[in-house]
């Protein structure tokens, strides 16, 4: 019965709560930074914080950190696909 | 588990990794679906920065922040529910899962108030009153004429993206409710019989053993005062795919719920915090 493949990775309740607290702090940070006028950098910082929050959710809540390499590879393929789509769209809209 | 049952379990086909890969694949198609909409947002926002700014002024940052906190917390309790199942703490898992559903419901109630307030002010896609309102903004000099469509686009995207996200919250809640129902299933009586009416059972006792021959429970010795013995078994069937050895149903539902949270992590700053 080899269905125990992900059960050795018991993540403690404490780790989850630490991740949650970090997510709340980062949310506070986004709201605070949005109040400061930084021009174009506002979007950049907002997206950076959102990306950081997402990686916390993916790595810990969604257990991606503890999954095998196949899951990491799949995730990177999707990230690459989105990057290509975004880049191609920008090449089109900016060159118009 | 008797030897026979153990044998059956070996033959039962289980592919834990396969089930999770399937869920991740589905999540990736969801990411591409929302990705397309985010791209639409990015292109229009670059074209109509002032229009989007004016639109963003109409969103309630406080309500958006509260909903962000609610979703982040629900993600935590979802993860904790899985952690509890892994440790065999069924009661705790039920508590955390119920709390997660409650968070989803609170999110939707907030969303309802948010939307109905806007619709009450005639702010919705295709609203004539909104078009007039935007014309007034142009006259007041708040929005340059060429940025006019930006305000309308902002609200169309706002309704489309938060609406689609809200739909995902509802689906997630339904999936969680199904798992919760499985977990809450009551024990049921399996057998009831009356085997000990014969006189020769006097001086015997009833013993319950586990498969390893360890005594789980034993009765008093039957003496002449015992007229008959009722044996009643109650057992809790382990819900399929939601118990410490196999919790893939709960885990996949969790993955879906975290994706809903991930999308909101981007929606919140891009809609509520741009002004």
Interface residues (C-beta under 8 A of the other chain):
Chain A: X1 X3 X4 X5 X6 X7 X10 X11 X12 X13 X16 X17 X19 X20 X23 X24 X27 X30 X31 X34 X42 X43 X46 X47 X49 X50 X53 X54 X57 X58 X60 X61 X62 X63 X67 X68 X70 X71 X74 X75 X78 X81 X82 X85 X86 X89 X93
Chain B: X9 X10 X14 X15 X16 X17 X20 X21 X24 X25 X28 X31 X32 X35 X39 X42 X43 X46 X47 X61 X65 X68 X69 X72 X73 X75 X76 X78 X79 X80 X83 X86 X87 X245 X246 X251 X254 X255 X258 X261 X262 X265 X266 X268 X269 X270 X273 X274
